[in-house]
Amino acid sequence: MTAKDIERCITPKTKAIVPIHTYGNVCDMAPIMELADRKALLVLEDAAEAIGSKYMGRMAGTIAPVGIYSFHATKTITTGEGGAAVTSSIELRDRMHLFRSHGMAARRYWHEVAGHNFRLTNMQAAIGCAQLEQIEAITKERDRVYKTYTRLLQNVEGAMLQYYSDKVDPVVWAIAIALDVSAFSQGRDAVIEQLNQLGIETRPGFYSANTMPHIYGKLRLPVCEYLSQQVISLPSSPTLTEEEIERVCTSFKSCKK
């Protein structure tokens, strides 16, 4: 997502901009924030996949007024499920507290708004706090895994690694690769099955939201559609050894036609 793309899409009905920082990358936030200020729009950062990543020295999720993190089992920090919303605004903090806990504030069992139960259990919160204390070690290992994959795969024809600008210091959540059909003519899904037969579990890229007609109706987004069909994510756990990464890369390269 870029400010230039966003501006073309703004209508009188637009209320907010939601940049999504995918796979540990971070959108180019400075021009997005400038656009939002100019158009009087709220920005909500979806930093679910970018815990620890930085943009021009600032943590992803702390650039806009509200940032959202995910603690799903596969994320950089996990509590098994759940997440967190952060803000520098006291007003927004109090509003989020209200909606998080059944819409109750000063009076017990009195619901000021139609709230929800978005509270982590004490056990989940304890796990999250313990992991947060280890964030430097976790991000260091994720950086090692990413750099090893980059060294082994950056010159593989037909396999395009994600681009990170020099403004971004990423904590890579998943090793996402876009496959060129000229090199992997069997298709992404067949590559996933081939690797599965070799004992290597991978995952496909996410479906493009516009392909789900109940969400957006009939909308063509050819780049999103192409990526959703061609992206494969290789194992990216920070516990992977160098030998395991080399085995994954050797197996992956053996799938080229």
C-alpha positions in Angstrom: 0.0 0.0 0.0 1.3 3.4 -1.0 -0.1 6.9 -0.4 -0.4 7.3 -4.2 -2.6 4.2 -4.4 -4.7 5.2 -1.4 -5.4 8.7 -2.7 -7.0 7.3 -5.8 -9.4 5.3 -3.7 -10.6 7.9 -1.2 -14.2 8.9 -1.5 -16.6 11.0 0.7 -17.4 7.8 2.5 -13.8 7.1 3.5 -13.3 7.2 7.3 -9.9 5.5 7.9 -6.8 4.1 6.2 -5.6 0.6 7.3 -2.0 -0.2 6.1 -1.2 -3.8 6.5 2.5 -4.6 7.2 2.8 -8.1 5.6 5.4 -10.8 6.5 7.4 -8.4 8.7 7.6 -5.6 6.1 6.3 -2.1 6.8 4.4 0.2 4.4 6.0 3.5 3.5 4.2 5.3 6.4 5.5 8.9 6.2 3.6 9.8 3.0 0.6 7.8 4.2 0.4 9.8 7.5 0.8 13.1 5.5 -2.1 12.1 3.3 -4.2 11.1 6.3 -3.5 14.5 7.9 -4.4 16.3 4.8 -7.6 14.4 4.3 -8.5 14.3 8.0 -8.6 10.5 8.1 -7.7 8.1 10.9 -4.9 5.6 10.3 -5.0 2.2 12.0 -1.8 0.1 11.5 -2.2 -3.6 11.1 1.1 -4.7 12.5 0.0 -8.3 13.2 2.9 -9.7 11.2 5.4 -7.0 12.0 6.1 -7.1 15.8 9.6 -5.7 16.2 10.0 -4.3 12.7 11.0 -0.7 12.4 10.3 2.1 9.9 12.8 5.0 10.0 13.7 4.0 13.5 10.1 3.7 14.8 8.4 0.4 15.8 5.7 -0.8 13.4 2.4 -0.2 15.1 3.5 3.0 16.9 3.5 5.3 13.9 -0.3 5.8 13.5 -2.7 6.7 16.3 -3.6 3.0 16.7 -1.5 -0.1 16.1 -2.7 -3.7 16.2 -0.6 -6.8 17.0 -1.4 -10.5 16.8 -0.3 -13.1 19.3 -1.5 -16.0 17.2 0.4 -19.2 17.6 2.5 -18.6 14.5 3.4 -14.9 15.3 6.8 -13.5 16.5 5.4 -13.2 20.0 2.6 -15.6 20.9 0.1 -16.2 23.7 -1.6 -19.0 21.6 -4.3 -16.6 20.4 -5.4 -13.1 20.9 -3.5 -9.8 20.3 -3.1 -6.2 21.5 -4.1 -2.7 20.4 -1.7 0.2 21.3 -2.3 3.9 21.2 -0.7 7.1 22.3 -4.1 8.7 22.9 -5.7 8.6 26.3 -9.1 9.1 24.8 -8.7 6.2 22.4 -7.2 4.0 25.2 -10.3 4.6 27.4 -12.6 3.9 24.5 -10.9 0.7 23.6 -11.0 -0.4 27.3 -14.7 0.2 27.2 -15.3 -2.0 24.1 -12.9 -4.6 25.3 -14.8 -5.4 28.5 -18.5 -5.7 27.7 -18.9 -2.0 27.4 -18.7 -1.6 31.2 -16.9 1.3 32.9 -17.6 2.7 36.4 -20.8 0.7 37.1 -20.5 -3.0 37.3 -22.9 -4.9 34.9 -24.0 -1.5 33.4 -23.2 -1.6 29.7 -22.5 1.9 28.3 -22.0 0.6 24.8 -22.5 -2.7 23.0 -19.1 -4.0 24.0 -17.3 -7.3 23.6 -15.1 -9.7 25.5 -11.7 -9.1 24.1 -9.7 -9.8 27.2 -6.7 -12.1 27.3 -6.7 -14.6 30.2 -4.2 -14.0 33.0 -2.3 -17.1 31.8 -2.1 -15.9 28.2 -0.9 -12.5 29.4 1.8 -14.1 31.5 3.0 -16.0 28.5 3.0 -12.9 26.4 4.9 -10.9 29.0 7.6 -13.6 29.3 8.0 -13.7 25.5 8.2 -9.9 25.4 11.2 -10.1 27.8 12.9 -12.3 25.2 12.1 -10.1 22.2 15.7 -9.2 21.5 16.8 -12.9 21.4 13.7 -13.8 19.3 14.3 -11.1 16.7 18.0 -11.9 16.6 17.2 -15.5 15.6 14.6 -14.4 13.1 17.1 -12.1 11.5 19.6 -15.0 11.3 17.0 -17.3 9.6 16.0 -14.5 7.1 19.6 -13.8 6.2 20.4 -17.5 5.7 17.5 -17.9 3.4 18.4 -14.7 1.5 22.0 -16.0 1.0 20.8 -19.3 -0.3 17.9 -18.2 -2.4 18.6 -14.7 -3.7 20.1 -15.9 -6.9 17.5 -18.6 -7.7 15.9 -17.8 -11.0 12.1 -17.7 -10.8 12.0 -17.2 -7.0 11.4 -13.6 -5.9 12.0 -12.8 -2.2 10.1 -9.9 -0.6 11.6 -6.4 -1.1 12.4 -4.3 1.9 13.3 -0.6 1.4 16.2 1.0 3.2 13.7 2.7 5.5 12.7 -0.6 7.0 14.5 -2.7 9.5 12.4 -5.9 9.3 11.7 -8.7 11.8 10.7 -11.2 9.1 7.6 -13.1 10.2 7.5 -15.5 7.2 9.9 -16.3 4.3 7.5 -15.4 1.5 8.6 -16.1 -2.1 6.7 -15.3 -5.3 7.2 -18.1 -7.9 7.6 -17.3 -11.6 5.6 -19.8 -13.6 8.3 -20.0 -16.2 10.6 -21.6 -13.6 7.9 -23.5 -11.6 5.5 -24.4 -14.4 3.8 -27.0 -12.2 2.3 -24.2 -10.2 2.6 -23.1 -6.6 0.2 -25.7 -5.1 2.1 -28.5 -6.8 5.4 -27.2 -5.3 3.8 -27.2 -1.9 2.8 -30.9 -2.4 6.3 -31.8 -3.7 7.9 -30.3 -0.6 5.3 -32.0 1.6 6.4 -35.3 0.1 9.9 -34.4 1.2 8.8 -33.8 4.7 8.8 -30.0 4.5 5.6 -28.2 5.6 5.0 -24.9 3.8 2.0 -22.6 3.4 0.4 -20.8 0.5 0.1 -17.0 0.3 -3.2 -15.5 1.5 -6.2 -15.4 -0.8 -6.7 -12.0 -2.3 -9.7 -10.4 -0.5 -11.4 -9.4 -3.8 -11.7 -13.1 -4.8 -14.2 -13.5 -1.9 -17.3 -12.0 -3.5 -19.3 -11.7 -0.3 -16.6 -9.1 0.9 -16.0 -6.8 -2.1 -18.3 -8.0 -4.8 -16.8 -8.1 -8.3 -13.5 -6.2 -8.1 -10.4 -6.9 -10.1 -7.0 -6.6 -8.4 -4.7 -8.4 -10.8 -1.5 -8.0 -8.8 -3.1 -9.2 -5.6 -4.7 -12.1 -7.4 -1.3 -13.1 -9.0 0.5 -13.0 -5.7 -2.2 -15.0 -3.9 -1.7 -17.7 -6.5 2.1 -17.7 -6.6 3.4 -16.9 -3.1 4.7 -19.7 -1.0 6.0 -19.4 2.6 8.8 -21.6 3.7 9.5 -22.7 7.3 10.6 -19.6 9.3 10.7 -20.6 12.9 13.5 -18.8 14.8 14.6 -22.3 16.2 15.6 -23.5 12.7 19.2 -24.6 12.5 21.5 -23.7 9.5 21.4 -27.3 8.4 17.6 -27.4 8.4 17.4 -24.2 6.4 19.9 -25.6 3.9 17.8 -28.7 3.5 14.7 -26.7 2.9 16.4 -24.6 0.3 18.0 -27.6 -1.5 14.5 -29.3 -1.6 12.9 -26.1 -2.8 15.4 -25.6 -5.6 14.9 -29.3 -6.7 11.3 -28.4 -7.5 12.3 -26.1 -10.4 11.2 -27.5 -13.8 
